[in-house]
Amino acid sequence: MKPPRWADRLLEIFVAPHLREDVQGDLHEVFYKQLEQNGLVKARRAFIWAVLHYLQPYFFKRKPSDHPKPSHTAMIRNYFQIALRNLERKKSYTLINVSGLALGMACGILIFMLISYHLSFDNFHANADRIYRFVTEQHRETVSYRPNVPNPFGKVFRNDYTFGEKVARIASSNDVLISLKTGGEIRKFKEDAGVAFAETDFFDIFNYPLLQGDFKTVLREPNTAILTERMARKYFGDQNPINQTFHLDNKVQFRITGILKDLPVHTDRKTEIFLSYNTLRQYDEWMASDESWGGMNSAMQCFVRLKPGVSPAQVEEVLPAYVKKYRPTNKNVHHYKLQPLADIHFNPRYGGAISKSNLWVLACIGFFLIVTACINFINLATAQALNRSKEVGVRKVLGSFRGQLFWQFIAETGLITTLAIFLAFVTAWLLLPSVNDWFQVQISLNPLDDWRLALFLPALAVVVTFFAGSYPGLILAGFQPVVALKGKLSQQHIGGFNTRRTLIVGQFAISQALLIGMIVITDQMRYSTQSDLGFNKEAVVMLPIAPDTKPISLKTVKHQLAQIPGVKTVSVCQSAPASNYNVWNTSPQYDNRSEDELFSVSVKAADEQYIPMFDLKLVAGRNLFPADSAREFVVNETFTKKLGLKSPQEVIGKTLSLNKGQTTGPIVGVVGDFHDRSFHEDINAVCIMSASDLYGSYAVKIDGTTVKPTLAALEKTWSDLHPDQLYEYEFLDEHIANFYKTEDLMLRLIQTFAALAVFIGGLGLYGLVSFMAAQKTKEIGIRKVLGSSIGQILWIFGKEFSRLILIAFAVAAPVAYYGMNAWLNHFTFHIDVSVGVFATAIASTFLIAFLTVGFKSMKAAGMNPVKALRSE
């Protein structure tokens, strides 16, 4: 039923030019309230009376200012009331938008917290900008980087120069055994984070507060220790820990003289037990020596706090003097450098936890996921534009201005975003334990305690609201009222179909790039863990050798382990063929030459069972004879290649000297190359020798069909022989898998992010097919009347989506190819990015797109043509 012509005329002449914005809002409220309660006729009547009421000032020459002016609060309340009403009417539309935004923002929150966590590392120390660590560049045939300097360096630098306010050495030892005797009972604790022998100046350089004791005295005396609060509670409960004692590795006893405040989570120093440095000699005489310039151990580090005004360049100018003085004839040229404290956490060359480039990658992924969610919102909002065109037309006829309509749609977006960010926070909170476990971090989500999170959440809500809501708001608010009321809107009126095409292409380009990355990383991980390593790693269990085990005891334990049913072979060694734990890397002297070779050799200590048990292939010579000390050597093929020899046979019988002549003997065999490190690194020159004083593990080959009873028997036998030690074991294949922990984490992350991007992109496709179905309703009806089949109708939709997916693939493929090739270059041994990777990605995308739009397309294609033709 139409209103009377005089009412239309009244609206056209008086309403639009005269009524204020706030009055128009009141009129809209009157109209819709009556419409809901009493129907269209009474709504029109009530509206007309309301118009006449507000137009009284013009009829009776009164000023509009005589009317009470509604407050801004009332206007805003009106916006949100109408927005809430619209969202309640379109529950599916609201649900899709909320879920898409919530998932994108949940990832954004977690990534923000992870980046914030890493950027806060060790920034709580006073004068942090003047704290540096001494590091070493080793120049051989290649340059390697060490986070340490020779053991005596710190003492000599402190005595020779006055650049530093404080200089301190700290020597760490991981995986130690702490033994406590309580009332006749001995309690044992395995501490993976280990202990640290620290000079007292260390606590002047770094800000680790002491709760009990005095830093001037707590570690002055030998055999003294300080613990954190947590360790004190762990060992002694509610007892006073001061003057309590414990044993380290059943060798050295320490008395507790102080208690530290628990270390902050955002520090690279994980050790919670600090020992007096002047006790180090009792534990490790070589590391404590002030003459051991010939070798380095990463456990020994040296820190300095420079005096104000002293630059790192000034210090580095004098450091080459130490190389000339203490290492004049060594071809392993050292370059000592200063590494800023702020760089330690982020520099992978020196063992940093995470590189800043990885943080940037995470930030970009989080940004793209949020943008993808916003694009999805924009697509769905503009797809709904036709359904709201008459609403906009009515509002404009009743006097609403474009600005009012824009803010009305922004209010709707704000409601969706507010609900989405609440759900995103809950989702992030539920996922946080997994994130902490994956990244080995300790992040908490508490806006009350974290000002950065408290600022980030509202900032994210505001940015998403305006980014996602501005474009639909401007488009919808810009409708011409006459065109909107007549239902004559076209694609151009609502922003153009090309805009939505562009947004969908952007979404799927991101999704496909992530899919390609996921496939490449999966293939590389499979290649790294399943390729032939040059030795047999299957069913090998690594057991520790107890400290101070004598050679005769080694043979006894080895014999008893070999007698266990299910055990095939036992070898004593320092480490497995592929391991990060070698005896040492040193420059060899070959065939009595006058100088060391330019390359370094990785030395592995092992008995005569080592080569046959791991199936290392002898290509020349023979295996080692049984011995307790180094009398002969077996090298690998890379060793002979670096010598420039044509045949491995040429080294047999030649003399090899290691460690400046301290270990000398003939080369008796050559084994085929095997991967002694991860696939990130090239195969090193390797030397295998017998050295019972350097053995650290029993390598036990077991029967794969009797794993459980064999492991139980191994534990019982080992524990019976070492009652004062804690038993632990590790399968070799698990140890090798640990080489790729970072890659495994990246794979899980990219799987998660790719799934989210594809899901959100699917929502965007759903929005596009909804828009197409609304636009092509009449076309579909005409085609069906003229005889088109359902398949031909479906092709209308499939053709459009296929084109968009192929365009997105054309954008994503080169970007992903470049990025993944750059990532693969971190591996010396890696796969090639093949055509199959891209074929799998594009096929997966088409399958996902088909599953996403299939239902909506089928529904549109199956519509009754009579209803379709009547729809317009």
KABEL-V151644 format. One record per run of one state. SS is the DSSP state (H for helix, E for strand, - for the rest). FROM is the first residue (numbers start at 1). LEN is the number of residues. If there is no record, write none. Layout:
{{SS | FROM | LEN} {SS | FROM | LEN}}
//
This chain:
{{- | 1 | 4} {H | 5 | 14} {- | 19 | 2} {H | 21 | 18} {- | 39 | 1} {H | 40 | 15} {- | 55 | 1} {H | 56 | 4} {- | 60 | 4} {H | 64 | 3} {- | 67 | 5} {H | 72 | 18} {- | 90 | 1} {H | 91 | 29} {- | 120 | 8} {H | 128 | 3} {E | 131 | 9} {- | 140 | 3} {E | 143 | 4} {- | 147 | 6} {H | 153 | 8} {- | 161 | 3} {E | 164 | 10} {- | 174 | 2} {E | 176 | 7} {- | 183 | 2} {E | 185 | 7} {- | 192 | 3} {E | 195 | 4} {- | 199 | 3} {H | 202 | 4} {- | 206 | 4} {E | 210 | 3} {- | 213 | 11} {E | 224 | 5} {H | 229 | 8} {- | 237 | 8} {E | 245 | 4} {- | 249 | 3} {E | 252 | 9} {- | 261 | 12} {E | 273 | 4} {H | 277 | 7} {- | 284 | 1} {H | 285 | 4} {- | 289 | 11} {E | 300 | 7} {- | 307 | 5} {H | 312 | 15} {- | 327 | 6} {E | 333 | 8} {H | 341 | 4} {- | 345 | 3} {H | 348 | 3} {- | 351 | 5} {H | 356 | 28} {- | 384 | 2} {H | 386 | 12} {- | 398 | 4} {H | 402 | 38} {- | 440 | 11} {H | 451 | 27} {- | 478 | 3} {H | 481 | 6} {- | 487 | 4} {H | 491 | 4} {- | 495 | 2} {H | 497 | 34} {- | 531 | 9} {E | 540 | 5} {- | 545 | 6} {H | 551 | 12} {- | 563 | 4} {E | 567 | 7} {- | 574 | 10} {E | 584 | 4} {- | 588 | 1} {E | 589 | 2} {- | 591 | 9} {E | 600 | 7} {- | 607 | 2} {H | 609 | 5} {- | 614 | 4} {E | 618 | 4} {- | 622 | 10} {E | 632 | 5} {H | 637 | 6} {- | 643 | 5} {H | 648 | 4} {- | 652 | 3} {E | 655 | 4} {- | 659 | 4} {E | 663 | 9} {- | 672 | 13} {E | 685 | 5} {- | 690 | 2} {H | 692 | 3} {- | 695 | 2} {E | 697 | 6} {- | 703 | 4} {H | 707 | 15} {- | 722 | 7} {E | 729 | 3} {H | 732 | 44} {- | 776 | 1} {H | 777 | 9} {- | 786 | 4} {H | 790 | 35} {- | 825 | 10} {H | 835 | 27} {- | 862 | 3} {H | 865 | 6} {- | 871 | 2}}
//
